[in-house]
């Protein structure tokens, strides 16, 4: 008896643990406990009719069945024809394909606004009955609409008089996986790759479908399966079959597969002597390769390419330009409708110019020379996904070329998965920056969505933070960054706060106190990380190679532009990189009002101060304090804020399931201790230049500088490694 009880307890304990281990992401569909709301929802959706037949519509049905069953605590009948449920309040979803109920509703005009992937959701009276209608032009729009409707229920929104019309503002909304064929993930902090290449194509675990569901629920419609530090083997038939199997799983969810193309593939897997883009044999090889890929994957999206950057092969090896390289691949893909996403992340320590200027110098002259199916993929800032960067000067500077955004969702420079850093404020900061390319209002978002320069081909990519960890992203809060990327890719006008609110409600609960506290934590968190890592425009201070923890002293080694001293330029007088007209003149790459703002020591926003200026330690800041004092206080503010985050989280004990609560609590402890590590190491290091006392309101360092310099971290996850 006792034994049975123990087993029972064990089972129920495990069941609870399983239920909240983070696997379900924001698609938990937990029962709604607010009885009034539950009655309302049950009343509004007592049956569901999804019109039409396709794999995508089956996915919509399956999602509705599962979600409504969970949320409403009972099975909601899925009916085939409207008569069967005529007495009930019905949810109707579908396209206006002839013959159906939706076709009879005269929505044609409204549906013009929703394009191929968008949808409308409307409360309507049909035959005297109240109905919720989800309508779209294409099946995938119906699926997106279903997810949006479920989001309304998950976040406890009123659904009595709905009138939603939405379409994505950006056409290709893509996750870039830096996943290697050996299962490792470059800059991945959530275990190994999601793609089990070894068992593909035969074994397709449920996780692949759940990945597609999660992406579809936030409108992501593409996935680059392989690392930009590419391996040509991924283009061999053996691996194309594997990629095709994934594409098959993702297809009903509207997600296309892309691959990275290693520029030297014609040599490595094609036995050619050259990869010269102007060589007819090379062009023929890529054409044949593209044809072959489309035989395996008829809706293949195209190629993402990193060329002539950080040791990757590229057209410049043959004296050709990036445009020559991109156009070669574009011509191979264009008969099939594929696109090339050609990265602008190029810099070379042999070039005697500021690294921040090199992508612009290289690409701006090529404006207008790319094929129509090429996008140039630009990182949000001119260096490399730092906690804060000004927007990349290429945005707005290449009007004749579609530029796409590359954000990093994985937290390479933001403490990895254990630091709680909500990235929507970072994404928004870039998207909302005004380039002044065509006068005021020329925001980066308008470059990306094509509206500024009239481009139809538009795209945005996020470097994924997913992996084999049960919770997908290495931590629950890291999931919010995947979520936020997708939501902003769909609609960059959404606010970071609104997105956080949705995510919190779906991921934790609708408990108002919890929503408020977690939202405050999240909204502050990016600024907090900037404070304890790189305040006032400092950048690239992290440890060498693995980028884990502080390394402001990093110098020497193979390349100057991989050291910290290259970027902070501290001396006994001052600190910061002079990119003004008297320095590298990187400011000159921006349009005049921006160049003047950034270029002036007095006017430059203090958050970018040391990015653009070499500033004296006793320079007076807006606060009246010296730069040195402000720097130290910034570091301290960061640490104090993490402590406040911890306290706020702890006040929520009991409002979150124990498993996730404890993990988050433990991760916040890690974050607090690493924030101190950053603060102490950086302040002590910079003090060797400023020779000034540490202000008294700053906690004294716990160790000596020698100690911090001696810290060696081994086997750090996500570290780049040879891929061949
Ligand atoms: O941020 C740097 C990373 C590299 C990465 C590179 C890139 C994939 O440290 O690991 O390589 O950027 O974006 O190409």
Boltz pocket constraint, residues with backbone or C-beta under 6 A from the ligand:
constraints:
  - pocket:
      binder: B
      contacts: [[A, 178], [A, 186], [A, 187], [A, 228], [A, 229], [A, 306], [A, 310], [A, 345], [A, 384], [A, 385], [A, 412], [A, 545], [A, 718], [A, 720]]
      max_distance: 6.0
